[in-house]
Amino acid sequence: MTDFQGIINSIHDHLSKEEVKGVVASYIPELSKQSVNSLGIFLQHLNGDSFAAGDADIPFSIQSISKVLALSKAIAFEDNRIWQRVDVEPSGNPFNHLSLLELENGIPRNPLINSGALVVADILVTHLKNPKEDFLNYVRTIANDQTINYNKDVAASEKRTGYKNFAAANLLKSFSNLKNNVEDVLDFYFHQCSIDMTCAQLAKAFYLFANGGKCVNNVQQIPVSQAKRINAIMLTCGFYDEAGEFAFRVGLPGKSGVGGGIVAFLPNNFIISTWAPGLNPKGNSLLGMQALEQFTTQTKLSIF
Ligand code: GLN
């Protein structure tokens, strides 16, 4: 039996001493308040066991990790029609890159870069009666945790400085790939990104992707085939222009956010989440990636 607790403790202790920790995001001013010294690791096994190290119970801004949750909800409404509006190819570009979107006539490369996530947000604004309330309830349901909430300060902070997202939304609108008002879609998108979660809550929220679409309380939330597809998109696009590097070093499907969170999983086995706010130049958590690389190397548990 693998000593998961011992392994994540030693990874945590070793990385806490690391001097190069990356840079905390500041383009969303509210995020710059985070400490570069925070470090949390949480492992949720599908057999029910869980293991925590460091700051695994401190809430942080999940940011782009929310894009996967939004996608899983949008697919429930649109099924395969969604792929007429957003592609499933890695972009090889940063998460907020714009020129490819114009070149490719307003069809985003994939749903995990910002432009693709804005199309997904547009679909949710169209179909949900009270988009922000209903989406939050969905996240609470799949994580089986009613305490999860938006962080209004983070949402407002991004609204004030989200120039590139305004540009992306306007570009999408100019190609008729946004059905609702630019302002409404962005307001929804900034809120979904502002959700605060702990590593422990994140691992539970992603349980359904590791478990064939069945969430932590055993309810089938999405069909097995859709879970398979979303997992493929996480593997190929979850880390933007570092998706190849993440697959190479870690070997798990997953998703990162500029709040410093990463959640990754081995299907039918476990979900592991990390939080370390210092980012590398590609916008992914520097220590989080190192922690996950060490974890899959030491346990020999990866999809490859
Ligand atoms: N809300 C952030 C943005 O749109 C999310 C980016 C991220 O986490 N990579 O810029």
Residues whose N, C-alpha, C, O or C-beta is under 5 A from the ligand:
A	BS01	LIG	Q63 S64 F95 N114 C193 S256 G257 V258
